[in-house]
Amino acid sequence: MRIEVDLERCTGHGRCYDLQPEIFEPFDDDGRAQLLDSVDAADPKMHDGMVVAERACPEQALVWRGRPDYLQRDETRGSNNSESAGDLK
């Protein structure tokens, strides 16, 4: 399990390296991010920081590879789902 920066999605908000400077750094003049060379993306010690950065990314440019389905980002989080609201009667 590792995390990668999708440079096509990343628009350079910089939240990942502002929040986790021990894991991410700016990649180019546009502010797009990359993992620091010293970071082993598969290192479980770095997992929590990667999750924090992933959840803070407005472009969802931090992508997990080899992550089990049950740990994938909850895409419905924060959405207003009228179907589930109707179920609460």
N, C-alpha and C positions, 0 to 999 in steps of 0.2 A: 504494500500500500504506500503510495507516494502522492505528492501534490505537484502540479505543474501550473505555470502561468500560460494561459492561452493569449498570446500576443495579438491575435486578431480581435479578441474581445476587450482586452485591457486598453483603457483610454487614459490612464495616467493619473487617476485620482490620488494615488499614493497612500491610501489607507493601510494597505498591507505593511509597507515598510515604516509608516508612522507608528503603527501599533506593535509591530514585531520586527524591529531593526536587527535583531540577532538572526533572523531568518531570511528577510527580503531586503533588496536594495533597488534603487532606480536602475533601469536598463539603458535608457536613452534620453535624449533631450526632451522628449514628450512626457517623461515621467513614468513610462511603462515599467513594470517590475520584473525582477528575476530573483531566483533563489541565490543566496550568497554561495560562493564556491565552496566554502567550508561546511555547508549544511548537507548532511545526508538526509535526503527527503524521506527515506524509509525509517529514520531513527524515531522510535516511539517516544523518546524524551521531547521531541519537537512537536509531537502530535497536537497538543493543546493549543500551542501558539498558531499552528497552521489552521486549526479549526476557527480560532478567533479571527484570523485574517480572512479566511474564506467567507465567513458570515458577514464581515464588514464590507466586502467588495460589492459595490453597487452594480457592477457589470457582470458579476458571476464569472470572472475571468480566472479564478483559481479552481482548477479541476482535479479531482481525485482520480487516480488510476489504480485499479486493483482494489478499490474499496467495496466492501460488501454492500449489497442493496439496502440492508436495514440501517446502514449508517449514512446513506445519501442525504443531501440537503432536502429538507421538507419544503417543497416548492409551494405548498398551500399556506405556509406560515404567514400570518398577517393578512391573508386575503379575506374578503367578505363573501362568504359562501352562503347564499340565501337558502340553499337546500338544507344545509345542516342547521341553520337558524330556525327553519320551519319545523325541524325535528324536535326542537326544545319545548314544544307546547305543553 
